[in-house]
Amino acid sequence: MLVVLVLLLQCYCYYYVYYFNYSKYYYHYYQSHYHYHYNQSHYYYRYYHHYYYYYCYYYYHYYYYYYYYYYNYYCYYY
């Protein structure tokens, strides 16, 4: 099982970016690549920053974190 996890350390993650403007929002979708740290086993990731909403899926447990300043923590694995 550990070997499988090691093989999956690098993967693709989907970003869901919502731009809120008054009562409307714009939806954008794109992919990015990020190196996953094996000691982190989160399945669910959210990033909130003003009017931006980043949404990312992980492999393991259901959880979520909030980051307000760190733009390099966007993508994990799926």
mmCIF file of the N, C-alpha and C atoms, coordinates in Angstrom:
data_MODEL
# 
_entry.id   MODEL 
# 
loop_
_atom_site.group_PDB 
_atom_site.id 
_atom_site.type_symbol 
_atom_site.label_atom_id 
_atom_site.label_alt_id 
_atom_site.label_comp_id 
_atom_site.label_asym_id 
_atom_site.label_entity_id 
_atom_site.label_seq_id 
_atom_site.pdbx_PDB_ins_code 
_atom_site.Cartn_x 
_atom_site.Cartn_y 
_atom_site.Cartn_z 
_atom_site.occupancy 
_atom_site.B_iso_or_equiv 
_atom_site.pdbx_formal_charge 
_atom_site.auth_seq_id 
_atom_site.auth_comp_id 
_atom_site.auth_asym_id 
_atom_site.auth_atom_id 
_atom_site.pdbx_PDB_model_num 
ATOM 1   N N  . MET A 1 1  ? 0.826   -1.202 0.000   1.00 0.00 ? 1  MET A N  1 
ATOM 2   C CA . MET A 1 1  ? 0.000   0.000  0.000   1.00 0.00 ? 1  MET A CA 1 
ATOM 3   C C  . MET A 1 1  ? 0.859   1.251  0.000   1.00 0.00 ? 1  MET A C  1 
ATOM 4   N N  . LEU A 1 2  ? 1.906   1.212  0.759   1.00 0.00 ? 2  LEU A N  1 
ATOM 5   C CA . LEU A 1 2  ? 2.815   2.352  0.816   1.00 0.00 ? 2  LEU A CA 1 
ATOM 6   C C  . LEU A 1 2  ? 3.459   2.602  -0.537  1.00 0.00 ? 2  LEU A C  1 
ATOM 7   N N  . VAL A 1 3  ? 3.797   1.522  -1.223  1.00 0.00 ? 3  VAL A N  1 
ATOM 8   C CA . VAL A 1 3  ? 4.403   1.644  -2.549  1.00 0.00 ? 3  VAL A CA 1 
ATOM 9   C C  . VAL A 1 3  ? 3.445   2.339  -3.511  1.00 0.00 ? 3  VAL A C  1 
ATOM 10  N N  . VAL A 1 4  ? 2.191   1.982  -3.418  1.00 0.00 ? 4  VAL A N  1 
ATOM 11  C CA . VAL A 1 4  ? 1.180   2.604  -4.277  1.00 0.00 ? 4  VAL A CA 1 
ATOM 12  C C  . VAL A 1 4  ? 1.091   4.096  -3.998  1.00 0.00 ? 4  VAL A C  1 
ATOM 13  N N  . LEU A 1 5  ? 1.153   4.453  -2.730  1.00 0.00 ? 5  LEU A N  1 
ATOM 14  C CA . LEU A 1 5  ? 1.081   5.861  -2.366  1.00 0.00 ? 5  LEU A CA 1 
ATOM 15  C C  . LEU A 1 5  ? 2.288   6.627  -2.878  1.00 0.00 ? 5  LEU A C  1 
ATOM 16  N N  . VAL A 1 6  ? 3.445   5.999  -2.805  1.00 0.00 ? 6  VAL A N  1 
ATOM 17  C CA . VAL A 1 6  ? 4.660   6.643  -3.299  1.00 0.00 ? 6  VAL A CA 1 
ATOM 18  C C  . VAL A 1 6  ? 4.564   6.880  -4.801  1.00 0.00 ? 6  VAL A C  1 
ATOM 19  N N  . LEU A 1 7  ? 4.004   5.918  -5.512  1.00 0.00 ? 7  LEU A N  1 
ATOM 20  C CA . LEU A 1 7  ? 3.855   6.060  -6.958  1.00 0.00 ? 7  LEU A CA 1 
ATOM 21  C C  . LEU A 1 7  ? 2.876   7.169  -7.317  1.00 0.00 ? 7  LEU A C  1 
ATOM 22  N N  . LEU A 1 8  ? 2.004   7.474  -6.402  1.00 0.00 ? 8  LEU A N  1 
ATOM 23  C CA . LEU A 1 8  ? 0.982   8.488  -6.664  1.00 0.00 ? 8  LEU A CA 1 
ATOM 24  C C  . LEU A 1 8  ? 1.346   9.863  -6.113  1.00 0.00 ? 8  LEU A C  1 
ATOM 25  N N  . LEU A 1 9  ? 2.584   10.025 -5.761  1.00 0.00 ? 9  LEU A N  1 
ATOM 26  C CA . LEU A 1 9  ? 2.982   11.287 -5.143  1.00 0.00 ? 9  LEU A CA 1 
ATOM 27  C C  . LEU A 1 9  ? 2.811   12.477 -6.087  1.00 0.00 ? 9  LEU A C  1 
ATOM 28  N N  . GLN A 1 10 ? 2.998   12.228 -7.363  1.00 0.00 ? 10 GLN A N  1 
ATOM 29  C CA . GLN A 1 10 ? 2.799   13.303 -8.316  1.00 0.00 ? 10 GLN A CA 1 
ATOM 30  C C  . GLN A 1 10 ? 1.533   13.037 -9.105  1.00 0.00 ? 10 GLN A C  1 
ATOM 31  N N  . CYS A 1 11 ? 0.697   14.031 -9.188  1.00 0.00 ? 11 CYS A N  1 
ATOM 32  C CA . CYS A 1 11 ? -0.585  13.822 -9.824  1.00 0.00 ? 11 CYS A CA 1 
ATOM 33  C C  . CYS A 1 11 ? -1.154  15.146 -10.279 1.00 0.00 ? 11 CYS A C  1 
ATOM 34  N N  . TYR A 1 12 ? -2.333  15.084 -10.847 1.00 0.00 ? 12 TYR A N  1 
ATOM 35  C CA . TYR A 1 12 ? -2.977  16.292 -11.330 1.00 0.00 ? 12 TYR A CA 1 
ATOM 36  C C  . TYR A 1 12 ? -4.107  16.705 -10.403 1.00 0.00 ? 12 TYR A C  1 
ATOM 37  N N  . CYS A 1 13 ? -4.306  17.969 -10.346 1.00 0.00 ? 13 CYS A N  1 
ATOM 38  C CA . CYS A 1 13 ? -5.342  18.499 -9.486  1.00 0.00 ? 13 CYS A CA 1 
ATOM 39  C C  . CYS A 1 13 ? -6.186  19.491 -10.269 1.00 0.00 ? 13 CYS A C  1 
ATOM 40  N N  . TYR A 1 14 ? -7.464  19.505 -9.959  1.00 0.00 ? 14 TYR A N  1 
ATOM 41  C CA . TYR A 1 14 ? -8.385  20.386 -10.663 1.00 0.00 ? 14 TYR A CA 1 
ATOM 42  C C  . TYR A 1 14 ? -8.687  21.611 -9.809  1.00 0.00 ? 14 TYR A C  1 
ATOM 43  N N  . TYR A 1 15 ? -8.601  22.739 -10.435 1.00 0.00 ? 15 TYR A N  1 
ATOM 44  C CA . TYR A 1 15 ? -8.935  23.978 -9.754  1.00 0.00 ? 15 TYR A CA 1 
ATOM 45  C C  . TYR A 1 15 ? -10.308 24.464 -10.196 1.00 0.00 ? 15 TYR A C  1 
ATOM 46  N N  . TYR A 1 16 ? -11.070 24.864 -9.234  1.00 0.00 ? 16 TYR A N  1 
ATOM 47  C CA . TYR A 1 16 ? -12.352 25.489 -9.531  1.00 0.00 ? 16 TYR A CA 1 
ATOM 48  C C  . TYR A 1 16 ? -12.291 26.907 -8.972  1.00 0.00 ? 16 TYR A C  1 
ATOM 49  N N  . VAL A 1 17 ? -12.268 27.858 -9.851  1.00 0.00 ? 17 VAL A N  1 
ATOM 50  C CA . VAL A 1 17 ? -12.086 29.236 -9.423  1.00 0.00 ? 17 VAL A CA 1 
ATOM 51  C C  . VAL A 1 17 ? -13.373 30.017 -9.663  1.00 0.00 ? 17 VAL A C  1 
ATOM 52  N N  . TYR A 1 18 ? -13.865 30.573 -8.615  1.00 0.00 ? 18 TYR A N  1 
ATOM 53  C CA . TYR A 1 18 ? -15.099 31.341 -8.715  1.00 0.00 ? 18 TYR A CA 1 
ATOM 54  C C  . TYR A 1 18 ? -14.789 32.827 -8.520  1.00 0.00 ? 18 TYR A C  1 
ATOM 55  N N  . TYR A 1 19 ? -15.210 33.610 -9.447  1.00 0.00 ? 19 TYR A N  1 
ATOM 56  C CA . TYR A 1 19 ? -15.052 35.047 -9.330  1.00 0.00 ? 19 TYR A CA 1 
ATOM 57  C C  . TYR A 1 19 ? -16.422 35.649 -9.006  1.00 0.00 ? 19 TYR A C  1 
ATOM 58  N N  . PHE A 1 20 ? -16.549 36.165 -7.821  1.00 0.00 ? 20 PHE A N  1 
ATOM 59  C CA . PHE A 1 20 ? -17.834 36.693 -7.394  1.00 0.00 ? 20 PHE A CA 1 
ATOM 60  C C  . PHE A 1 20 ? -17.918 38.182 -7.704  1.00 0.00 ? 20 PHE A C  1 
ATOM 61  N N  . ASN A 1 21 ? -18.993 38.548 -8.333  1.00 0.00 ? 21 ASN A N  1 
ATOM 62  C CA . ASN A 1 21 ? -19.196 39.949 -8.668  1.00 0.00 ? 21 ASN A CA 1 
ATOM 63  C C  . ASN A 1 21 ? -20.675 40.277 -8.468  1.00 0.00 ? 21 ASN A C  1 
ATOM 64  N N  . TYR A 1 22 ? -20.969 40.995 -7.398  1.00 0.00 ? 22 TYR A N  1 
ATOM 65  C CA . TYR A 1 22 ? -22.360 41.290 -7.049  1.00 0.00 ? 22 TYR A CA 1 
ATOM 66  C C  . TYR A 1 22 ? -23.122 39.982 -6.834  1.00 0.00 ? 22 TYR A C  1 
ATOM 67  N N  . SER A 1 23 ? -24.185 39.780 -7.533  1.00 0.00 ? 23 SER A N  1 
ATOM 68  C CA . SER A 1 23 ? -24.974 38.563 -7.342  1.00 0.00 ? 23 SER A CA 1 
ATOM 69  C C  . SER A 1 23 ? -24.630 37.479 -8.355  1.00 0.00 ? 23 SER A C  1 
ATOM 70  N N  . LYS A 1 24 ? -23.674 37.757 -9.212  1.00 0.00 ? 24 LYS A N  1 
ATOM 71  C CA . LYS A 1 24 ? -23.292 36.793 -10.239 1.00 0.00 ? 24 LYS A CA 1 
ATOM 72  C C  . LYS A 1 24 ? -21.892 36.259 -9.963  1.00 0.00 ? 24 LYS A C  1 
ATOM 73  N N  . TYR A 1 25 ? -21.579 35.127 -10.534 1.00 0.00 ? 25 TYR A N  1 
ATOM 74  C CA . TYR A 1 25 ? -20.229 34.610 -10.431 1.00 0.00 ? 25 TYR A CA 1 
ATOM 75  C C  . TYR A 1 25 ? -19.811 33.993 -11.759 1.00 0.00 ? 25 TYR A C  1 
ATOM 76  N N  . TYR A 1 26 ? -18.509 33.986 -11.973 1.00 0.00 ? 26 TYR A N  1 
ATOM 77  C CA . TYR A 1 26 ? -17.938 33.415 -13.184 1.00 0.00 ? 26 TYR A CA 1 
ATOM 78  C C  . TYR A 1 26 ? -17.125 32.182 -12.814 1.00 0.00 ? 26 TYR A C  1 
ATOM 79  N N  . TYR A 1 27 ? -17.284 31.177 -13.596 1.00 0.00 ? 27 TYR A N  1 
ATOM 80  C CA . TYR A 1 27 ? -16.652 29.900 -13.294 1.00 0.00 ? 27 TYR A CA 1 
ATOM 81  C C  . TYR A 1 27 ? -15.528 29.597 -14.289 1.00 0.00 ? 27 TYR A C  1 
ATOM 82  N N  . HIS A 1 28 ? -14.375 29.261 -13.752 1.00 0.00 ? 28 HIS A N  1 
ATOM 83  C CA . HIS A 1 28 ? -13.229 28.907 -14.581 1.00 0.00 ? 28 HIS A CA 1 
ATOM 84  C C  . HIS A 1 28 ? -12.653 27.582 -14.101 1.00 0.00 ? 28 HIS A C  1 
ATOM 85  N N  . TYR A 1 29 ? -12.191 26.824 -15.049 1.00 0.00 ? 29 TYR A N  1 
ATOM 86  C CA . TYR A 1 29 ? -11.690 25.488 -14.729 1.00 0.00 ? 29 TYR A CA 1 
ATOM 87  C C  . TYR A 1 29 ? -10.339 25.258 -15.413 1.00 0.00 ? 29 TYR A C  1 
ATOM 88  N N  . TYR A 1 30 ? -9.384  24.770 -14.682 1.00 0.00 ? 30 TYR A N  1 
ATOM 89  C CA . TYR A 1 30 ? -8.088  24.466 -15.269 1.00 0.00 ? 30 TYR A CA 1 
ATOM 90  C C  . TYR A 1 30 ? -7.358  23.418 -14.428 1.00 0.00 ? 30 TYR A C  1 
ATOM 91  N N  . GLN A 1 31 ? -6.291  22.930 -14.969 1.00 0.00 ? 31 GLN A N  1 
ATOM 92  C CA . GLN A 1 31 ? -5.499  21.913 -14.285 1.00 0.00 ? 31 GLN A CA 1 
ATOM 93  C C  . GLN A 1 31 ? -4.121  22.455 -13.919 1.00 0.00 ? 31 GLN A C  1 
ATOM 94  N N  . SER A 1 32 ? -3.527  21.824 -12.940 1.00 0.00 ? 32 SER A N  1 
ATOM 95  C CA . SER A 1 32 ? -2.173  22.175 -12.573 1.00 0.00 ? 32 SER A CA 1 
ATOM 96  C C  . SER A 1 32 ? -1.488  20.961 -11.956 1.00 0.00 ? 32 SER A C  1 
ATOM 97  N N  . HIS A 1 33 ? -0.177  21.036 -11.877 1.00 0.00 ? 33 HIS A N  1 
ATOM 98  C CA . HIS A 1 33 ? 0.601   19.917 -11.371 1.00 0.00 ? 33 HIS A CA 1 
ATOM 99  C C  . HIS A 1 33 ? 1.309   20.341 -10.087 1.00 0.00 ? 33 HIS A C  1 
ATOM 100 N N  . TYR A 1 34 ? 1.332   19.442 -9.135  1.00 0.00 ? 34 TYR A N  1 
ATOM 101 C CA . TYR A 1 34 ? 1.983   19.762 -7.874  1.00 0.00 ? 34 TYR A CA 1 
ATOM 102 C C  . TYR A 1 34 ? 2.548   18.498 -7.244  1.00 0.00 ? 34 TYR A C  1 
ATOM 103 N N  . HIS A 1 35 ? 3.629   18.665 -6.497  1.00 0.00 ? 35 HIS A N  1 
ATOM 104 C CA . HIS A 1 35 ? 4.231   17.525 -5.821  1.00 0.00 ? 35 HIS A CA 1 
ATOM 105 C C  . HIS A 1 35 ? 3.552   17.317 -4.467  1.00 0.00 ? 35 HIS A C  1 
ATOM 106 N N  . TYR A 1 36 ? 3.028   16.133 -4.275  1.00 0.00 ? 36 TYR A N  1 
ATOM 107 C CA . TYR A 1 36 ? 2.298   15.819 -3.045  1.00 0.00 ? 36 TYR A CA 1 
ATOM 108 C C  . TYR A 1 36 ? 3.244   15.291 -1.965  1.00 0.00 ? 36 TYR A C  1 
ATOM 109 N N  . HIS A 1 37 ? 3.077   15.770 -0.759  1.00 0.00 ? 37 HIS A N  1 
ATOM 110 C CA . HIS A 1 37 ? 3.886   15.286 0.356   1.00 0.00 ? 37 HIS A CA 1 
ATOM 111 C C  . HIS A 1 37 ? 3.216   14.062 0.981   1.00 0.00 ? 37 HIS A C  1 
ATOM 112 N N  . TYR A 1 38 ? 3.946   12.986 1.097   1.00 0.00 ? 38 TYR A N  1 
ATOM 113 C CA . TYR A 1 38 ? 3.351   11.716 1.503   1.00 0.00 ? 38 TYR A CA 1 
ATOM 114 C C  . TYR A 1 38 ? 2.803   11.744 2.929   1.00 0.00 ? 38 TYR A C  1 
ATOM 115 N N  . ASN A 1 39 ? 3.301   12.637 3.765   1.00 0.00 ? 39 ASN A N  1 
ATOM 116 C CA . ASN A 1 39 ? 2.845   12.683 5.151   1.00 0.00 ? 39 ASN A CA 1 
ATOM 117 C C  . ASN A 1 39 ? 1.559   13.490 5.313   1.00 0.00 ? 39 ASN A C  1 
ATOM 118 N N  . GLN A 1 40 ? 1.068   14.031 4.222   1.00 0.00 ? 40 GLN A N  1 
ATOM 119 C CA . GLN A 1 40 ? -0.208  14.729 4.265   1.00 0.00 ? 40 GLN A CA 1 
ATOM 120 C C  . GLN A 1 40 ? -1.243  13.877 3.545   1.00 0.00 ? 40 GLN A C  1 
ATOM 121 N N  . SER A 1 41 ? -2.317  13.573 4.208   1.00 0.00 ? 41 SER A N  1 
ATOM 122 C CA . SER A 1 41 ? -3.283  12.642 3.633   1.00 0.00 ? 41 SER A CA 1 
ATOM 123 C C  . SER A 1 41 ? -4.676  13.262 3.571   1.00 0.00 ? 41 SER A C  1 
ATOM 124 N N  . HIS A 1 42 ? -4.761  14.445 3.032   1.00 0.00 ? 42 HIS A N  1 
ATOM 125 C CA . HIS A 1 42 ? -6.041  15.118 2.960   1.00 0.00 ? 42 HIS A CA 1 
ATOM 126 C C  . HIS A 1 42 ? -6.719  14.851 1.626   1.00 0.00 ? 42 HIS A C  1 
ATOM 127 N N  . TYR A 1 43 ? -7.994  14.769 1.700   1.00 0.00 ? 43 TYR A N  1 
ATOM 128 C CA . TYR A 1 43 ? -8.759  14.480 0.489   1.00 0.00 ? 43 TYR A CA 1 
ATOM 129 C C  . TYR A 1 43 ? -9.420  15.722 -0.079  1.00 0.00 ? 43 TYR A C  1 
ATOM 130 N N  . TYR A 1 44 ? -9.630  16.687 0.756   1.00 0.00 ? 44 TYR A N  1 
ATOM 131 C CA . TYR A 1 44 ? -10.435 17.834 0.367   1.00 0.00 ? 44 TYR A CA 1 
ATOM 132 C C  . TYR A 1 44 ? -9.675  19.106 0.702   1.00 0.00 ? 44 TYR A C  1 
ATOM 133 N N  . TYR A 1 45 ? -9.603  20.022 -0.237  1.00 0.00 ? 45 TYR A N  1 
ATOM 134 C CA . TYR A 1 45 ? -8.813  21.223 -0.026  1.00 0.00 ? 45 TYR A CA 1 
ATOM 135 C C  . TYR A 1 45 ? -9.545  22.457 -0.518  1.00 0.00 ? 45 TYR A C  1 
ATOM 136 N N  . ARG A 1 46 ? -9.569  23.461 0.314   1.00 0.00 ? 46 ARG A N  1 
ATOM 137 C CA . ARG A 1 46 ? -10.186 24.719 -0.088  1.00 0.00 ? 46 ARG A CA 1 
ATOM 138 C C  . ARG A 1 46 ? -9.232  25.868 0.180   1.00 0.00 ? 46 ARG A C  1 
ATOM 139 N N  . TYR A 1 47 ? -9.267  26.819 -0.663  1.00 0.00 ? 47 TYR A N  1 
ATOM 140 C CA . TYR A 1 47 ? -8.471  28.018 -0.464  1.00 0.00 ? 47 TYR A CA 1 
ATOM 141 C C  . TYR A 1 47 ? -9.371  29.237 -0.650  1.00 0.00 ? 47 TYR A C  1 
ATOM 142 N N  . TYR A 1 48 ? -9.430  30.068 0.364   1.00 0.00 ? 48 TYR A N  1 
ATOM 143 C CA . TYR A 1 48 ? -10.254 31.265 0.303   1.00 0.00 ? 48 TYR A CA 1 
ATOM 144 C C  . TYR A 1 48 ? -9.361  32.504 0.350   1.00 0.00 ? 48 TYR A C  1 
ATOM 145 N N  . HIS A 1 49 ? -9.611  33.405 -0.532  1.00 0.00 ? 49 HIS A N  1 
ATOM 146 C CA . HIS A 1 49 ? -8.856  34.648 -0.498  1.00 0.00 ? 49 HIS A CA 1 
ATOM 147 C C  . HIS A 1 49 ? -9.688  35.744 -1.152  1.00 0.00 ? 49 HIS A C  1 
ATOM 148 N N  . HIS A 1 50 ? -10.260 36.583 -0.359  1.00 0.00 ? 50 HIS A N  1 
ATOM 149 C CA . HIS A 1 50 ? -11.115 37.659 -0.860  1.00 0.00 ? 50 HIS A CA 1 
ATOM 150 C C  . HIS A 1 50 ? -12.233 37.087 -1.730  1.00 0.00 ? 50 HIS A C  1 
ATOM 151 N N  . TYR A 1 51 ? -12.227 37.395 -3.006  1.00 0.00 ? 51 TYR A N  1 
ATOM 152 C CA . TYR A 1 51 ? -13.312 36.933 -3.877  1.00 0.00 ? 51 TYR A CA 1 
ATOM 153 C C  . TYR A 1 51 ? -12.955 35.686 -4.672  1.00 0.00 ? 51 TYR A C  1 
ATOM 154 N N  . TYR A 1 52 ? -11.868 35.058 -4.317  1.00 0.00 ? 52 TYR A N  1 
ATOM 155 C CA . TYR A 1 52 ? -11.440 33.882 -5.064  1.00 0.00 ? 52 TYR A CA 1 
ATOM 156 C C  . TYR A 1 52 ? -11.687 32.614 -4.250  1.00 0.00 ? 52 TYR A C  1 
ATOM 157 N N  . TYR A 1 53 ? -12.150 31.609 -4.929  1.00 0.00 ? 53 TYR A N  1 
ATOM 158 C CA . TYR A 1 53 ? -12.461 30.350 -4.258  1.00 0.00 ? 53 TYR A CA 1 
ATOM 159 C C  . TYR A 1 53 ? -11.807 29.204 -5.023  1.00 0.00 ? 53 TYR A C  1 
ATOM 160 N N  . TYR A 1 54 ? -10.816 28.567 -4.413  1.00 0.00 ? 54 TYR A N  1 
ATOM 161 C CA . TYR A 1 54 ? -10.103 27.480 -5.059  1.00 0.00 ? 54 TYR A CA 1 
ATOM 162 C C  . TYR A 1 54 ? -10.528 26.155 -4.435  1.00 0.00 ? 54 TYR A C  1 
ATOM 163 N N  . TYR A 1 55 ? -10.739 25.218 -5.282  1.00 0.00 ? 55 TYR A N  1 
ATOM 164 C CA . TYR A 1 55 ? -11.333 23.962 -4.831  1.00 0.00 ? 55 TYR A CA 1 
ATOM 165 C C  . TYR A 1 55 ? -10.513 22.802 -5.381  1.00 0.00 ? 55 TYR A C  1 
ATOM 166 N N  . CYS A 1 56 ? -10.048 21.945 -4.496  1.00 0.00 ? 56 CYS A N  1 
ATOM 167 C CA . CYS A 1 56 ? -9.144  20.901 -4.949  1.00 0.00 ? 56 CYS A CA 1 
ATOM 168 C C  . CYS A 1 56 ? -9.428  19.591 -4.222  1.00 0.00 ? 56 CYS A C  1 
ATOM 169 N N  . TYR A 1 57 ? -9.311  18.497 -4.967  1.00 0.00 ? 57 TYR A N  1 
ATOM 170 C CA . TYR A 1 57 ? -9.565  17.186 -4.375  1.00 0.00 ? 57 TYR A CA 1 
ATOM 171 C C  . TYR A 1 57 ? -8.258  16.444 -4.075  1.00 0.00 ? 57 TYR A C  1 
ATOM 172 N N  . TYR A 1 58 ? -8.264  15.713 -2.988  1.00 0.00 ? 58 TYR A N  1 
ATOM 173 C CA . TYR A 1 58 ? -7.121  14.894 -2.622  1.00 0.00 ? 58 TYR A CA 1 
ATOM 174 C C  . TYR A 1 58 ? -7.458  13.416 -2.720  1.00 0.00 ? 58 TYR A C  1 
ATOM 175 N N  . TYR A 1 59 ? -6.532  12.626 -2.264  1.00 0.00 ? 59 TYR A N  1 
ATOM 176 C CA . TYR A 1 59 ? -6.695  11.181 -2.387  1.00 0.00 ? 59 TYR A CA 1 
ATOM 177 C C  . TYR A 1 59 ? -7.262  10.547 -1.120  1.00 0.00 ? 59 TYR A C  1 
ATOM 178 N N  . TYR A 1 60 ? -6.855  11.031 0.028   1.00 0.00 ? 60 TYR A N  1 
ATOM 179 C CA . TYR A 1 60 ? -7.231  10.345 1.267   1.00 0.00 ? 60 TYR A CA 1 
ATOM 180 C C  . TYR A 1 60 ? -8.405  10.940 2.020   1.00 0.00 ? 60 TYR A C  1 
ATOM 181 N N  . HIS A 1 61 ? -8.187  11.230 3.281   1.00 0.00 ? 61 HIS A N  1 
ATOM 182 C CA . HIS A 1 61 ? -9.273  11.602 4.174   1.00 0.00 ? 61 HIS A CA 1 
ATOM 183 C C  . HIS A 1 61 ? -9.951  12.901 3.773   1.00 0.00 ? 61 HIS A C  1 
ATOM 184 N N  . TYR A 1 62 ? -11.199 12.991 4.137   1.00 0.00 ? 62 TYR A N  1 
ATOM 185 C CA . TYR A 1 62 ? -11.963 14.199 3.896   1.00 0.00 ? 62 TYR A CA 1 
ATOM 186 C C  . TYR A 1 62 ? -11.578 15.250 4.939   1.00 0.00 ? 62 TYR A C  1 
ATOM 187 N N  . TYR A 1 63 ? -11.120 16.370 4.443   1.00 0.00 ? 63 TYR A N  1 
ATOM 188 C CA . TYR A 1 63 ? -10.683 17.420 5.343   1.00 0.00 ? 63 TYR A CA 1 
ATOM 189 C C  . TYR A 1 63 ? -10.573 18.708 4.555   1.00 0.00 ? 63 TYR A C  1 
ATOM 190 N N  . TYR A 1 64 ? -10.385 19.797 5.221   1.00 0.00 ? 64 TYR A N  1 
ATOM 191 C CA . TYR A 1 64 ? -10.169 21.027 4.495   1.00 0.00 ? 64 TYR A CA 1 
ATOM 192 C C  . TYR A 1 64 ? -9.276  21.974 5.300   1.00 0.00 ? 64 TYR A C  1 
ATOM 193 N N  . TYR A 1 65 ? -8.522  22.777 4.593   1.00 0.00 ? 65 TYR A N  1 
ATOM 194 C CA . TYR A 1 65 ? -7.640  23.764 5.196   1.00 0.00 ? 65 TYR A CA 1 
ATOM 195 C C  . TYR A 1 65 ? -7.935  25.136 4.613   1.00 0.00 ? 65 TYR A C  1 
ATOM 196 N N  . TYR A 1 66 ? -7.621  26.135 5.376   1.00 0.00 ? 66 TYR A N  1 
ATOM 197 C CA . TYR A 1 66 ? -7.789  27.498 4.886   1.00 0.00 ? 66 TYR A CA 1 
ATOM 198 C C  . TYR A 1 66 ? -6.419  28.155 4.791   1.00 0.00 ? 66 TYR A C  1 
ATOM 199 N N  . TYR A 1 67 ? -6.122  28.694 3.639   1.00 0.00 ? 67 TYR A N  1 
ATOM 200 C CA . TYR A 1 67 ? -4.881  29.432 3.455   1.00 0.00 ? 67 TYR A CA 1 
ATOM 201 C C  . TYR A 1 67 ? -5.233  30.821 2.932   1.00 0.00 ? 67 TYR A C  1 
ATOM 202 N N  . TYR A 1 68 ? -4.594  31.807 3.475   1.00 0.00 ? 68 TYR A N  1 
ATOM 203 C CA . TYR A 1 68 ? -4.936  33.164 3.077   1.00 0.00 ? 68 TYR A CA 1 
ATOM 204 C C  . TYR A 1 68 ? -3.808  33.864 2.330   1.00 0.00 ? 68 TYR A C  1 
ATOM 205 N N  . TYR A 1 69 ? -2.613  33.377 2.460   1.00 0.00 ? 69 TYR A N  1 
ATOM 206 C CA . TYR A 1 69 ? -1.495  34.081 1.855   1.00 0.00 ? 69 TYR A CA 1 
ATOM 207 C C  . TYR A 1 69 ? -0.577  33.198 1.024   1.00 0.00 ? 69 TYR A C  1 
ATOM 208 N N  . TYR A 1 70 ? -0.667  31.902 1.209   1.00 0.00 ? 70 TYR A N  1 
ATOM 209 C CA . TYR A 1 70 ? 0.294   31.024 0.564   1.00 0.00 ? 70 TYR A CA 1 
ATOM 210 C C  . TYR A 1 70 ? -0.225  30.523 -0.771  1.00 0.00 ? 70 TYR A C  1 
ATOM 211 N N  . TYR A 1 71 ? 0.254   31.114 -1.819  1.00 0.00 ? 71 TYR A N  1 
ATOM 212 C CA . TYR A 1 71 ? -0.227  30.761 -3.150  1.00 0.00 ? 71 TYR A CA 1 
ATOM 213 C C  . TYR A 1 71 ? 0.433   29.504 -3.698  1.00 0.00 ? 71 TYR A C  1 
ATOM 214 N N  . ASN A 1 72 ? 1.420   29.002 -3.033  1.00 0.00 ? 72 ASN A N  1 
ATOM 215 C CA . ASN A 1 72 ? 2.103   27.810 -3.529  1.00 0.00 ? 72 ASN A CA 1 
ATOM 216 C C  . ASN A 1 72 ? 1.500   26.522 -2.967  1.00 0.00 ? 72 ASN A C  1 
ATOM 217 N N  . TYR A 1 73 ? 0.416   26.623 -2.249  1.00 0.00 ? 73 TYR A N  1 
ATOM 218 C CA . TYR A 1 73 ? -0.209  25.425 -1.689  1.00 0.00 ? 73 TYR A CA 1 
ATOM 219 C C  . TYR A 1 73 ? -1.507  25.064 -2.391  1.00 0.00 ? 73 TYR A C  1 
ATOM 220 N N  . TYR A 1 74 ? -1.649  25.498 -3.603  1.00 0.00 ? 74 TYR A N  1 
ATOM 221 C CA . TYR A 1 74 ? -2.911  25.260 -4.301  1.00 0.00 ? 74 TYR A CA 1 
ATOM 222 C C  . TYR A 1 74 ? -3.215  23.792 -4.555  1.00 0.00 ? 74 TYR A C  1 
ATOM 223 N N  . CYS A 1 75 ? -2.320  23.136 -5.218  1.00 0.00 ? 75 CYS A N  1 
ATOM 224 C CA . CYS A 1 75 ? -2.679  21.850 -5.800  1.00 0.00 ? 75 CYS A CA 1 
ATOM 225 C C  . CYS A 1 75 ? -2.055  20.675 -5.050  1.00 0.00 ? 75 CYS A C  1 
ATOM 226 N N  . TYR A 1 76 ? -2.888  19.713 -4.787  1.00 0.00 ? 76 TYR A N  1 
ATOM 227 C CA . TYR A 1 76 ? -2.405  18.450 -4.250  1.00 0.00 ? 76 TYR A CA 1 
ATOM 228 C C  . TYR A 1 76 ? -2.892  17.346 -5.161  1.00 0.00 ? 76 TYR A C  1 
ATOM 229 N N  . TYR A 1 77 ? -3.087  16.172 -4.639  1.00 0.00 ? 77 TYR A N  1 
ATOM 230 C CA . TYR A 1 77 ? -3.399  15.184 -5.624  1.00 0.00 ? 77 TYR A CA 1 
ATOM 231 C C  . TYR A 1 77 ? -4.765  14.570 -5.612  1.00 0.00 ? 77 TYR A C  1 
ATOM 232 N N  . TYR A 1 78 ? -5.056  13.963 -6.751  1.00 0.00 ? 78 TYR A N  1 
ATOM 233 C CA . TYR A 1 78 ? -6.398  13.538 -7.030  1.00 0.00 ? 78 TYR A CA 1 
ATOM 234 C C  . TYR A 1 78 ? -6.420  12.070 -7.436  1.00 0.00 ? 78 TYR A C  1 
# 
